[in-house]
């Protein structure tokens, strides 16, 4: 079963972007479309989330001014991948964190 890659980014108030991805092993074969539906249901205005809340690395741009820059991150996509899993949180834990978030 292929792993799952969660793609996300940080966009500051000047529209500068920084991208990242988390790769989770998928040994039980979680369906991508069901996972994407869950993720989208928990996003803030169907777009943003707090990376720290989902135990993902925060990827702020090099110069951040939190008086004007947001603290949330933007969901980009999920996809199947053959890239190896490198994240400390497993997919089931990640799904639980998403379910518990306020969105």
N, C-alpha and C positions, 0 to 999 in steps of 0.2 A: 504494500500500500504506500503511495507517495506521501511525503511529508506535506505540511501546510505552511505556506509563507504568508505572513501578515505584513502588508506594506503600509507604512504611514509616514507622515512628514510633519515638520514644524514650519509654520509660516508666520513671520513677524509682521509688524504693522506696516513695514515698507515693502511687503510682499516678497522678501527674500526667503528662500526655502532651503531646508535641510532634510534629506530623506534617510529612512532607515527601514529595516525589516526584521521581523522575528520569525524564526523557523522552528516549528514544532513537529515532533514525530507524531505519526498518526496510526498507531498500531491497531486501533479498533475500527478504522475506516470511517471516521466521521464524514458525513456528507457535506460538501463544500457549500451548497446552496442553503442548507439549514443553518450552518454556522454563520454565513453571511447575513441571513435574515435576523438571527439573534444579535449579531454585532450592530446592525443598522437600527434595531429596535432600542438599543441602549446608548446610542450616540446623542450628543447634545445637538439639537436641531438637525439631526440626520447627518452630521458631519464630524463633530469634534468629540474628543474624550481626553481624560487626564491620564497620561502615560503612567504616572506613578501609581494611580489607583488600579491599573491593570498589570502592574509589576513589569512594565516595559521601560527601557532606558529613555530618559528625557533627552531630546536632541536639539536643544536650543541653538540658535545661530551664535556666532562668535561674539557679537555685541548685542546684549539684550537689555532693554530698559523696561522693567515690569510696570512702570507708570503708564506706558502706552502699548506695550507688547502683550499679547495674550499668554496665558500659562497652559493652555490646552494644546493638543496635537490633533492632526487631521487624519482620518481614516482614508486610505487610498484604495486598497483592494486586498483580496485574499486570492490565493491560487495554489494549485498543487505544484510541488517541486520535488526534484530528486536531490536537491542540496541537503547536506546533513544538518540535523538539528543541533543547535548550539546554545539554546536558551535554558536557563536554570529552572524555569517554570514549565511544567509539562502541559499538554493540551487540555487535559481534564481540569487541572487547576486554573488555567487561563479561562476556560469556559465558565467555571464557578465564579471567578472574579468579575467577569462580564455580567453574569446574571445578578450579582449582588450590587452592581453599580447603579447609580440613580438615573443616569441618562437623561 
